[in-house]
Amino acid sequence: MTDKTFADRIDALEMRLTYQEETIETLNQAVTAQWKQIDALTRQLAELGERVREAEANRPGPANEPPPHY
């Protein structure tokens, strides 16, 4: 194997490594942003669930009145 071929292969590997590192960083940023959004939505869902439970607990019960047709 000649030195030029070996150097070309090393250069190609270095370029691929650079692109892979950039891709990994981009994907990491996307995943981090998604987890932040999932966390915010999970908190919002828990809050809404609590509001529904409170609303159900505070609603007036059925009155002991006969229906209007009696």
N, C-alpha and C positions, 0 to 999 in steps of 0.2 A: 504494500500500500504506500502510495506516495504521500509526502508531507502535505501537498496541496489538497489532496482528497481528504486527508485526516483533518486538516484545518477547516475545510468546507463543512465537513460533518459536525465538527465542534461548533462552528458558527450557526449552522442550522439548528442544532440542539439548544444553543443559547437563545436563539430567537423564539423557538417553541416554548422554552421555559418562561421567557418574558411574557409572551401572550397568555400562557396558562396562569401565571401569577396575576396578571391583570384581570383575567376572567374570574378567577377565584375571589379576588377582592370585590369585583362587581357583584358577584353572586352573594357574597357575605353581606354586603350592604343591603341587597334586596331582602335577604332573609331577616336581617336585623330590623328593617323597616316593617316587614310583615309581622314579626313577633310583637313589635310595639303596637301595631294596629290590632292584632288579636288580643293582646292584653287589655287595651282600651275598650274593645268591644265586649270582652268578658266581664270587665268591671261594670260597664253600662248595662249589660244583661242582668247581672246580679242586682243592681240598683232597681231596675224595672221590675224584677221578680219580687223584691222587697216591697215596692210600692203597690203591686197587685195584692200581695198578702195583706198589707195594711188596709187597703181599700175594701177587701173582702171582709176583714175582721170588723171594720167600722160601719159597714152598711147596715141599715135597719133590718131587723128580722121581720118575718111576715106577721102582719097584724091578725089578731084573732077576731076578725070581722067576717061576717058571712059574705059570700059573693054577692054582687049587685042584683042578681036575679032572684034572691030570696026575699 
